[in-house]
C-alpha cells in the first residue's frame, strides 16, 4: 500500500468512527427524550425527519413500478418501522451497549447461516457465550422484557437485510429507501401521536427529534459513503462489527450507564464473533472467485456480507446474504462511466 493510499485508509477509518460516534450520540439523545415522548414517539420523530431528508435528497420516481415492486417496498417500510420501534422499546429498558450487542445478533446469525461453513458455528458459539455473559453474572440485573424487545429487533434486522436487498434490486439509487422510510414514518404516526400527545407541538421536542434523525441517519450515512470510496468493503465490515463497543462507551459517557465486567466480556465476545464471521465470509468469497472461471453466464450470487451499525441506513444492503443476478456486459465504447450519475 502506498503512502497516499495508507493515509486515505486512515482518514476513511476516522470517518467511520466519527459516524459511529454520531449514531451513538443520537441514540443517547433519544434515551433522554423518552420521558417526554416515549420510545414510540421518538421512533416516529426519527422516521419522519429521516424520511423528509431522504425525500428532499433523492426525489424518488413514483411511476413505472410494478405491483411486486410496491409490495416489496411496502414490506421494507413495514419491517423498518417495526425494527426501529422494537429497538427503542429495548433501549428504554436496557443499557445502550447491551441493546446494540443483542440486536447485532440478527445479522450475525444470518451471516453465519448463509456462509454454510463448519467454522461458522464456532462464531455462533462464541456469540452465544457473549449473550450469556451479558447477564453480568445474574440475569436479574437485565430487564427480561427489554431482552425480548432486543431479540425481536435482532430478528427484524435480519428480515430488514433481506428486504433491503430485494428493494435495492427493484429501485434505482436510494429511491426504494426513501419510499420505504416514508411508509415507515406513516405507519409510526398513530403510535407516536398516542405516546407523545401534546409534547409533539413543543419546539424543543421537535428540535431534539430532528437532531436524533440527523445524528443517527443523515451524518453517518454521508460519512460512510465517503469512507467506502477509500476503504475496502471488508475493512468497513470489520469496523462495523465494533459497534457494540462504541455503543457501550457512549452509554457510559453520555448516559452514565455502568456495565459489569461480565457484561463487558459479553460485548467483547460478540464483537469477536462478528469480526470472525465477516472474515470467514470474505475468505469464502475469495475462494469461490479463485476457483470459478470468468464467464458471461448469468446466475444467482450469494455473498455473506457485512454488518452495518445502523439498520436504518442505506448501507444495510451490504449485509449478507445479498442475492441477485450476475451478468457480464460487453464493454462500452467511449469514456462514459456507468456510475458517474449523482445519487439525487
C-alpha positions in Angstrom: 0.0 0.0 0.0 1.4 3.4 -1.0 1.7 6.3 1.5 -1.2 8.1 -0.2 -3.4 5.0 -0.1 -2.5 4.4 3.6 -3.3 7.9 4.6 -6.6 7.7 2.7 -7.5 4.5 4.5 -6.6 6.1 7.9 -8.8 9.1 7.0 -11.7 6.8 5.9 -11.4 4.8 9.1 -11.7 8.1 11.1 -14.8 8.9 9.2 -16.4 5.5 10.0 -15.5 6.0 13.7 -17.0 9.5 13.6 -20.1 8.1 12.1 -20.4 5.5 14.9 -20.0 8.3 17.5 -22.8 10.3 15.8 -25.1 7.3 15.8 -24.5 6.5 19.5 -24.9 10.2 20.4 -28.2 10.2 18.6 -29.3 7.1 20.5 -28.3 8.7 23.8 -30.3 11.9 23.0 -33.3 9.6 22.1 -33.0 8.0 25.6 -33.0 11.4 27.2 -36.2 12.3 25.3 -38.0 9.1 26.2 -39.6 10.6 29.4 -41.2 13.3 27.3 -42.4 11.4 24.2 -41.8 7.8 25.0 -39.9 5.3 22.8 -42.6 5.1 20.1 -42.9 8.9 20.0 -39.2 9.0 19.4 -39.4 6.4 16.7 -42.0 8.5 14.9 -39.9 11.7 15.1 -36.8 10.0 13.8 -38.6 8.2 10.9 -40.5 11.4 9.9 -37.4 13.6 9.9 -35.3 11.0 8.2 -38.0 10.5 5.5 -38.2 14.2 4.9 -34.4 14.4 4.4 -34.3 11.4 2.1 -37.3 12.6 0.0 -35.6 16.0 -0.4 -32.3 14.5 -1.4 -33.4 11.7 -3.7 -36.8 12.9 -5.1 -37.8 9.3 -5.9 -39.6 8.4 -9.0 -43.1 7.0 -8.2 -44.2 6.0 -11.7 -43.2 2.9 -13.7 -43.1 0.4 -10.9 -44.8 -3.0 -10.9 -47.2 -4.4 -8.3 -44.3 -6.6 -7.0 -42.1 -3.6 -6.7 -44.7 -1.8 -4.5 -45.3 -4.9 -2.4 -41.5 -5.2 -1.8 -41.1 -1.6 -0.7 -44.2 -1.9 1.5 -42.7 -4.8 3.3 -39.4 -3.0 3.5 -41.1 0.0 5.1 -43.1 -2.1 7.5 -40.1 -4.1 8.8 -38.2 -0.8 9.0 -40.8 0.8 11.3 -41.1 -2.5 13.3 -37.4 -2.8 13.8 -36.8 0.7 14.9 -39.8 0.5 17.3 -38.5 -2.6 18.9 -35.0 -1.2 19.2 -36.2 1.9 21.0 -38.5 -0.1 23.3 -35.5 -2.2 24.2 -33.3 0.9 24.7 -35.9 2.2 27.2 -35.2 -0.8 29.4 -31.6 -1.8 28.7 -28.2 0.0 28.6 -27.3 1.2 25.1 -24.3 -1.2 24.8 -26.3 -4.2 25.8 -29.2 -3.3 23.4 -26.9 -2.9 20.4 -25.0 -6.1 21.3 -28.1 -8.2 21.4 -29.5 -6.5 18.2 -26.4 -7.2 16.1 -27.1 -10.9 16.7 -29.7 -10.8 13.9 -27.3 -10.0 11.0 -24.6 -12.1 12.7 -26.7 -15.2 12.8 -27.9 -14.5 9.2 -24.3 -14.2 8.0 -23.3 -17.4 9.8 -26.2 -19.4 8.4 -25.6 -18.0 4.9 -21.9 -19.0 5.0 -22.6 -22.7 5.1 -19.1 -23.3 6.6 -18.4 -25.5 9.6 -16.2 -22.9 11.1 -19.2 -20.5 11.2 -20.7 -22.5 14.1 -17.7 -21.6 16.1 -18.6 -17.9 15.8 -22.2 -18.8 16.7 -21.0 -20.5 19.9 -18.8 -17.5 20.8 -21.7 -15.1 20.2 -24.0 -17.3 22.4 -21.4 -17.2 25.1 -21.4 -13.4 24.8 -25.1 -13.2 25.3 -24.9 -15.4 28.4 -22.2 -13.0 29.8 -24.5 -10.0 29.2 -26.3 -11.1 32.3 -23.3 -9.8 34.3 -23.4 -12.9 36.5 -27.1 -12.8 37.0 -30.0 -12.1 34.6 -31.8 -10.4 37.4 -29.9 -7.2 36.5 -31.2 -7.3 33.0 -34.9 -6.5 32.2 -36.4 -9.6 30.7 -38.9 -7.6 28.6 -36.1 -5.4 27.3 -34.1 -8.5 26.3 -37.2 -9.8 24.4 -37.6 -6.5 22.6 -33.9 -6.5 21.7 -34.1 -10.1 20.4 -37.2 -9.2 18.4 -35.3 -6.2 17.0 -32.4 -8.5 16.0 -34.9 -10.8 14.2 -36.4 -7.8 12.5 -32.9 -6.6 11.4 -32.3 -10.0 9.7 -35.6 -9.6 7.8 -34.7 -6.0 7.1 -31.5 -7.1 5.4 -33.3 -9.4 3.1 -36.0 -6.8 2.3 -33.3 -4.1 1.7 -31.5 -6.4 -0.8 -34.8 -7.1 -2.6 -35.8 -3.4 -2.9 -32.3 -2.4 -3.9 -32.6 -4.6 -7.0 -36.0 -3.2 -7.9 -35.5 0.6 -7.3 -32.8 2.9 -8.6 -30.3 4.8 -6.4 -31.8 5.4 -3.0 -35.4 5.7 -4.2 -36.5 2.5 -2.5 -35.1 3.6 0.8 -36.7 7.0 0.6 -40.1 5.5 -0.2 -39.8 2.8 2.5 -38.7 5.3 5.1 -41.8 7.4 4.2 -44.0 4.3 4.6 -42.4 3.5 7.9 -43.0 7.1 9.1 -46.7 6.9 8.2 -47.0 3.6 10.0 -45.4 5.0 13.1 -47.6 8.1 13.2 -50.6 6.7 15.2 -48.4 5.0 17.8 -46.1 8.1 18.1 -49.0 10.5 18.4 -50.7 8.4 21.1 -47.4 8.0 23.0 -46.2 11.6 22.8 -49.5 13.5 22.8 -49.3 17.3 23.2 -45.5 17.1 23.6 -45.2 16.9 19.8 -46.2 20.6 19.4 -43.3 21.7 21.6 -40.5 23.2 19.5 -37.7 21.8 21.7 -39.1 18.3 21.3 -39.3 18.7 17.5 -35.7 20.1 17.5 -34.4 17.1 19.5 -36.3 14.7 17.2 -34.6 16.4 14.2 -31.2 16.1 16.0 -31.7 12.4 16.5 -32.6 11.9 12.8 -29.6 14.0 11.8 -27.1 12.3 14.1 -28.4 8.7 13.7 -29.1 8.8 10.0 -28.0 11.7 7.8 -24.5 12.4 9.0 -23.5 8.7 9.5 -24.8 7.8 6.0 -22.8 10.6 4.4 -19.6 9.7 6.3 -20.0 6.0 5.4 -20.5 6.8 1.7 -17.4 8.9 1.7 -15.4 6.3 3.6 -16.3 3.5 1.3 -14.6 5.3 -1.6 -11.2 4.9 0.1 -11.8 1.9 2.3 -12.3 -1.8 1.2 -15.7 -3.2 2.0 -14.1 -5.9 4.0 -12.3 -3.4 6.3 -15.5 -1.4 6.6 -17.4 -4.5 7.6 -15.0 -5.3 10.4 -15.2 -1.7 11.7 -19.0 -2.0 11.8 -18.6 -5.2 13.9 -17.2 -3.0 16.6 -20.5 -1.1 17.1 -21.3 -2.7 20.4 -18.1 -1.4 21.9 -18.7 2.2 20.8 -22.4 1.9 22.0 -21.2 0.7 25.4 -18.7 3.6 25.6 -21.4 6.1 24.6 -23.8 4.7 27.2 -21.1 5.2 29.9 -20.0 8.7 28.9 -23.3 10.2 27.8 -25.8 8.3 30.0 -23.7 7.2 32.9 -24.7 3.5 32.2 -22.2 1.4 34.1 -21.6 -2.2 32.9 -20.3 -5.1 34.9 -17.1 -6.9 34.0 -19.0 -10.0 32.7 -21.2 -7.7 30.6 -18.2 -6.1 29.0 -16.8 -9.6 28.4 -20.1 -10.5 26.7 -19.8 -7.5 24.4 -16.2 -8.4 23.6 -17.2 -12.0 22.7 -20.0 -10.8 20.3 -17.5 -8.4 18.6 -15.0 -11.3 18.2 -17.8 -13.4 16.7 -18.8 -10.6 14.3 -15.2 -10.0 13.1 -14.7 -13.7 12.7 -17.9 -14.2 10.7 -17.0 -11.3 8.4 -13.5 -12.5 7.8 -14.8 -16.0 7.2 -17.3 -14.7 4.7 -14.6 -12.7 2.9 -12.4 -15.9 2.7 -15.3 -17.8 1.3 -15.9 -15.3 -1.4 -12.2 -15.1 -2.3 -12.0 -18.9 -2.5 -15.1 -19.1 -4.8 -13.7 -16.4 -7.1 -10.3 -18.2 -7.3 -11.9 -21.5 -8.5 -14.7 -20.1 -10.6 -13.8 -19.2 -14.2 -15.0 -15.9 -15.6 -17.9 -16.3 -18.0 -20.7 -14.3 -19.5 -23.4 -16.6 -18.0 -26.0 -15.3 -15.6 -27.0 -16.8 -12.3 -27.6 -16.3 -8.6 -25.0 -14.7 -6.5 -24.8 -15.1 -2.7 -22.3 -13.1 -0.8 -22.0 -13.3 3.0 -21.5 -9.6 3.7 -21.0 -7.1 6.4 -22.9 -5.9 9.4 -23.9 -2.3 9.4 -24.3 -0.5 12.7 -27.5 1.4 11.9 -30.2 -0.8 10.5 -32.0 2.2 9.0 -29.0 3.1 6.8 -28.9 2.6 3.0 -25.6 0.7 3.5 -27.5 -2.1 5.2 -27.9 -3.5 1.7 -24.2 -4.6 2.0 -25.3 -7.2 4.6 -25.5 -10.8 3.6 -27.0 -12.8 2.1 -27.1 -10.4 -0.8 -28.6 -12.2 -3.8 -29.2 -11.1 -7.4 -28.4 -11.8 -11.0 -24.9 -11.6 -12.2 -24.3 -10.6 -15.8 -21.1 -9.7 -17.6 -21.9 -6.9 -20.0 -20.0 -6.1 -23.2 -17.5 -3.2 -23.0 -19.0 0.2 -23.6 -17.4 2.3 -26.3 -16.2 5.7 -25.3 -15.1 7.2 -22.0 -18.6 7.1 -20.3 -18.5 6.0 -16.7 -21.6 3.9 -15.8 -21.6 5.1 -12.1 -21.0 8.8 -12.8 -24.6 9.8 -12.3 -25.2 11.5 -9.0 -27.5 10.0 -6.3 -30.0 12.7 -6.3 
